[in-house]
């Protein structure tokens, strides 16, 4: 099992914790904990059994946090999810945590 760590600048506060998805074949579990008052980052820990996709993870997460800069701690437990599913689960977690996209 590989563990990857990332940190991104973040400016949006979330209202509550969130848990979406499951650890199952082709899926992804996302656990989110809102930031404390002094944090201005999103820290992400990815646990995955898939080797060789570090740059794909980095790119997928950079795109997400560029559009949805929610502060807090993100824990992702991967079971071979595709980048599209990763983005979907992250959006679901941000929404569950109280973040609303512009225009929604």
GROMACS elastic network, one bead per residue, 0.5 to 0.9 nm:
[ bonds ]
;  ai    aj funct       b0    kb
    1    47     6  0.66390   500
    1    48     6  0.56710   500
    1    50     6  0.77843   500
    1    51     6  0.87645   500
    2    46     6  0.79217   500
    2    47     6  0.56630   500
    2    48     6  0.52550   500
    2    49     6  0.58396   500
    2    50     6  0.75159   500
    2    51     6  0.74791   500
    3    45     6  0.67722   500
    3    46     6  0.55217   500
    3    48     6  0.64705   500
    3    49     6  0.87122   500
    4    44     6  0.80438   500
    4    45     6  0.57073   500
    4    46     6  0.50087   500
    4    47     6  0.65339   500
    4    48     6  0.81430   500
    4    54     6  0.75316   500
    4    57     6  0.87477   500
    5    43     6  0.74690   500
    5    44     6  0.57377   500
    5    46     6  0.64500   500
    6    42     6  0.82233   500
    6    43     6  0.58569   500
    6    44     6  0.50653   500
    6    45     6  0.65726   500
    6    46     6  0.83527   500
    6    58     6  0.75536   500
    6    61     6  0.85177   500
    7    41     6  0.66181   500
    7    42     6  0.56670   500
    7    44     6  0.61649   500
    7    45     6  0.89401   500
    8    40     6  0.88711   500
    8    41     6  0.55839   500
    8    42     6  0.51581   500
    8    43     6  0.65098   500
    8    44     6  0.82480   500
    8    61     6  0.86379   500
    8    62     6  0.74509   500
    8    65     6  0.68880   500
    8    66     6  0.86270   500
    8    69     6  0.79472   500
    8    71     6  0.88537   500
    9    40     6  0.63622   500
    9    42     6  0.62179   500
    9    43     6  0.88292   500
    9    65     6  0.78394   500
    9    66     6  0.85723   500
    9    69     6  0.69249   500
    9    70     6  0.87881   500
    9    71     6  0.79564   500
   10    13     6  0.83751   500
   10    39     6  0.86089   500
   10    40     6  0.53830   500
   10    42     6  0.56727   500
   10    65     6  0.73213   500
   10    66     6  0.85442   500
   10    68     6  0.81281   500
   10    70     6  0.54761   500
   10    71     6  0.50253   500
   10    72     6  0.82596   500
   11    40     6  0.60130   500
   11    41     6  0.73149   500
   11    42     6  0.89199   500
   11    68     6  0.89974   500
   11    69     6  0.57255   500
   11    70     6  0.63514   500
   11    71     6  0.62339   500
   12    40     6  0.84071   500
   12    68     6  0.78989   500
   12    69     6  0.57488   500
   12    71     6  0.57300   500
   12    99     6  0.79122   500
   13    34     6  0.71559   500
   13    35     6  0.71041   500
   13    37     6  0.89073   500
   13    40     6  0.88655   500
   13    69     6  0.86434   500
   13    70     6  0.58872   500
   13    71     6  0.55175   500
   13    72     6  0.78971   500
   13    98     6  0.87450   500
   13    99     6  0.78141   500
   14    17     6  0.80379   500
   14    33     6  0.86809   500
   14    34     6  0.56848   500
   14    35     6  0.76319   500
   14    70     6  0.65253   500
   14    71     6  0.69110   500
   14    72     6  0.78819   500
   14    94     6  0.77017   500
   14    97     6  0.56248   500
   14    98     6  0.55993   500
   14    99     6  0.59327   500
   15    34     6  0.70672   500
   15    97     6  0.57313   500
   15    98     6  0.52375   500
   15    99     6  0.76137   500
   16    32     6  0.84717   500
   16    33     6  0.72362   500
   16    34     6  0.61672   500
   16    96     6  0.79075   500
   16    98     6  0.66075   500
   17    31     6  0.77052   500
   17    32     6  0.54669   500
   17    34     6  0.60692   500
   17    93     6  0.86162   500
   17    96     6  0.78215   500
   17    97     6  0.55592   500
   17    98     6  0.88286   500
   18    30     6  0.78047   500
   18    31     6  0.58833   500
   18    32     6  0.50081   500
   18    33     6  0.69048   500
   18    34     6  0.87130   500
   18    92     6  0.88564   500
   18    93     6  0.56291   500
   18    94     6  0.76127   500
   18    95     6  0.86323   500
   18    96     6  0.56746   500
   18    97     6  0.52473   500
   18    98     6  0.89158   500
   19    22     6  0.89714   500
   19    29     6  0.73540   500
   19    30     6  0.56857   500
   19    32     6  0.63770   500
   19    92     6  0.89248   500
   19    93     6  0.63894   500
   19    96     6  0.78312   500
   19    97     6  0.86988   500
   20    28     6  0.82752   500
   20    29     6  0.58513   500
   20    30     6  0.53686   500
   20    31     6  0.68114   500
   20    32     6  0.88750   500
   20    89     6  0.66546   500
   20    90     6  0.84346   500
   20    92     6  0.68574   500
   20    93     6  0.58961   500
   20    96     6  0.82058   500
   21    24     6  0.87553   500
   21    27     6  0.69526   500
   21    28     6  0.55951   500
   21    30     6  0.62747   500
   21    31     6  0.88655   500
   21    89     6  0.66736   500
   21    92     6  0.88718   500
   21    93     6  0.88708   500
   22    27     6  0.63239   500
   22    28     6  0.56076   500
   22    30     6  0.78654   500
   22    77     6  0.81688   500
   22    78     6  0.87883   500
   22    79     6  0.87132   500
   23    26     6  0.83413   500
   23    27     6  0.60174   500
   23    28     6  0.54776   500
   23    29     6  0.53810   500
   23    77     6  0.63462   500
   23    78     6  0.64856   500
   23    79     6  0.58265   500
   24    27     6  0.52915   500
   24    28     6  0.70822   500
   24    29     6  0.84339   500
   24    78     6  0.81928   500
   24    79     6  0.56866   500
   24    80     6  0.85909   500
   25    28     6  0.84711   500
   25    78     6  0.88387   500
   25    79     6  0.53242   500
   25    80     6  0.66549   500
   25    81     6  0.78400   500
   26    78     6  0.80089   500
   26    79     6  0.53034   500
   26    82     6  0.73037   500
   26    85     6  0.86934   500
   27    77     6  0.88072   500
   27    78     6  0.66382   500
   27    79     6  0.53917   500
   27    80     6  0.65137   500
   27    82     6  0.80987   500
   27    85     6  0.73312   500
   27    86     6  0.82572   500
   27    89     6  0.89890   500
   28    76     6  0.68237   500
   28    77     6  0.57506   500
   28    79     6  0.58527   500
   28    80     6  0.76235   500
   28    81     6  0.58733   500
   28    85     6  0.75977   500
   28    86     6  0.67543   500
   28    89     6  0.71024   500
   29    75     6  0.80418   500
   29    76     6  0.57156   500
   29    77     6  0.50665   500
   29    78     6  0.65725   500
   29    79     6  0.84158   500
   29    89     6  0.75848   500
   30    74     6  0.69150   500
   30    75     6  0.57178   500
   30    77     6  0.65461   500
   30    78     6  0.87137   500
   30    86     6  0.89598   500
   30    89     6  0.67588   500
   30    90     6  0.69287   500
   30    93     6  0.67585   500
   31    73     6  0.81704   500
   31    74     6  0.58879   500
   31    75     6  0.50492   500
   31    76     6  0.65404   500
   31    77     6  0.84390   500
   31    93     6  0.75857   500
   32    72     6  0.70312   500
   32    73     6  0.57496   500
   32    75     6  0.63717   500
   32    76     6  0.87806   500
   32    93     6  0.69345   500
   32    94     6  0.81383   500
   32    97     6  0.76703   500
   33    71     6  0.88097   500
   33    72     6  0.56228   500
   33    73     6  0.51180   500
   33    74     6  0.66116   500
   33    75     6  0.85937   500
   33    97     6  0.85485   500
   34    70     6  0.83012   500
   34    71     6  0.63978   500
   34    73     6  0.64708   500
   34    74     6  0.87198   500
   34    97     6  0.79129   500
   35    38     6  0.76615   500
   35    39     6  0.57067   500
   35    40     6  0.77315   500
   35    41     6  0.79865   500
   35    42     6  0.80087   500
   35    70     6  0.86871   500
   35    71     6  0.53895   500
   35    73     6  0.67280   500
   36    39     6  0.56119   500
   36    40     6  0.87718   500
   36    71     6  0.86346   500
   36    72     6  0.75518   500
   37    40     6  0.83285   500
   39    42     6  0.82435   500
   39    71     6  0.70461   500
   39    72     6  0.73851   500
   40    70     6  0.89781   500
   40    71     6  0.60589   500
   40    72     6  0.80735   500
   41    69     6  0.81707   500
   41    70     6  0.79019   500
   41    71     6  0.52477   500
   41    72     6  0.65453   500
   41    73     6  0.84698   500
   42    65     6  0.80911   500
   42    69     6  0.73349   500
   42    70     6  0.64990   500
   42    73     6  0.58651   500
   42    74     6  0.70874   500
   43    71     6  0.79969   500
   43    72     6  0.63870   500
   43    74     6  0.60138   500
   43    75     6  0.84019   500
   44    61     6  0.87576   500
   44    72     6  0.85722   500
   44    73     6  0.60534   500
   44    75     6  0.58020   500
   44    76     6  0.73645   500
   45    73     6  0.80899   500
   45    74     6  0.63650   500
   45    76     6  0.60771   500
   45    77     6  0.84137   500
   46    57     6  0.85283   500
   46    74     6  0.84293   500
   46    75     6  0.61565   500
   46    77     6  0.60426   500
   46    78     6  0.70874   500
   47    75     6  0.79919   500
   47    76     6  0.61900   500
   47    78     6  0.59225   500
   47    79     6  0.88271   500
   48    51     6  0.78327   500
   48    76     6  0.83681   500
   48    77     6  0.63969   500
   48    79     6  0.65863   500
   48    80     6  0.73884   500
   49    78     6  0.73723   500
   49    79     6  0.71213   500
   49    80     6  0.75177   500
   50    53     6  0.70378   500
   50    78     6  0.83715   500
   50    79     6  0.80676   500
   50    80     6  0.65031   500
   51    54     6  0.78318   500
   52    55     6  0.80248   500
   52    56     6  0.86882   500
   53    56     6  0.51311   500
   53    57     6  0.62375   500
   53    58     6  0.86708   500
   54    57     6  0.51668   500
   54    58     6  0.62185   500
   54    59     6  0.86859   500
   55    59     6  0.60111   500
   55    60     6  0.84333   500
   56    59     6  0.51781   500
   56    60     6  0.60294   500
   56    61     6  0.84804   500
   56    83     6  0.76789   500
   57    60     6  0.52086   500
   57    61     6  0.60449   500
   57    62     6  0.84338   500
   57    83     6  0.76805   500
   57    86     6  0.89988   500
   58    61     6  0.52912   500
   58    62     6  0.59849   500
   58    63     6  0.86521   500
   59    62     6  0.50998   500
   59    63     6  0.62654   500
   59    64     6  0.86819   500
   60    63     6  0.53825   500
   60    64     6  0.63672   500
   60    65     6  0.88539   500
   60    83     6  0.63371   500
   60    84     6  0.85503   500
   60    86     6  0.78262   500
   60    87     6  0.72008   500
   61    64     6  0.50323   500
   61    65     6  0.61110   500
   61    66     6  0.84175   500
   61    86     6  0.85894   500
   61    87     6  0.78593   500
   61    90     6  0.89821   500
   62    65     6  0.53351   500
   62    66     6  0.59956   500
   62    67     6  0.87797   500
   63    66     6  0.52134   500
   63    67     6  0.66393   500
   63    68     6  0.85977   500
   63    87     6  0.88789   500
   64    67     6  0.54798   500
   64    68     6  0.58175   500
   64    69     6  0.77199   500
   64    87     6  0.66667   500
   64    90     6  0.77508   500
   64    91     6  0.81913   500
   65    70     6  0.72235   500
   66    69     6  0.60768   500
   67   101     6  0.88278   500
   68    91     6  0.80914   500
   68    94     6  0.79102   500
   68    99     6  0.84581   500
   68   101     6  0.76980   500
   70    94     6  0.71264   500
   70    99     6  0.75398   500
   74    90     6  0.89320   500
   76    86     6  0.88855   500
   76    90     6  0.89930   500
   78    81     6  0.62223   500
   78    86     6  0.86900   500
   81    84     6  0.80595   500
   81    85     6  0.59712   500
   81    86     6  0.63380   500
   82    85     6  0.52468   500
   82    86     6  0.62510   500
   82    87     6  0.87747   500
   83    87     6  0.62432   500
   83    88     6  0.86313   500
   84    87     6  0.52291   500
   84    88     6  0.62698   500
   84    89     6  0.87706   500
   85    89     6  0.61027   500
   85    90     6  0.84922   500
   86    89     6  0.52704   500
   86    90     6  0.61688   500
   86    91     6  0.86241   500
   87    90     6  0.51172   500
   87    91     6  0.61406   500
   87    92     6  0.85896   500
   88    91     6  0.51320   500
   88    92     6  0.61604   500
   88    93     6  0.86554   500
   89    93     6  0.61297   500
   89    94     6  0.85967   500
   90    93     6  0.51010   500
   90    94     6  0.61606   500
   90    95     6  0.85715   500
   91    94     6  0.51050   500
   91    95     6  0.61134   500
   91    96     6  0.85332   500
   92    95     6  0.51106   500
   92    96     6  0.60564   500
   92    97     6  0.85316   500
   93    97     6  0.60564   500
   93    98     6  0.87279   500
   93    99     6  0.87742   500
   94    97     6  0.50632   500
   94    98     6  0.65310   500
   94    99     6  0.53521   500
   94   100     6  0.77638   500
   95    98     6  0.52492   500
   95   100     6  0.59758   500
   95   101     6  0.81337   500
   96    99     6  0.72809   500
  100   103     6  0.83168   500
  100   104     6  0.64131   500
  101   104     6  0.56005   500
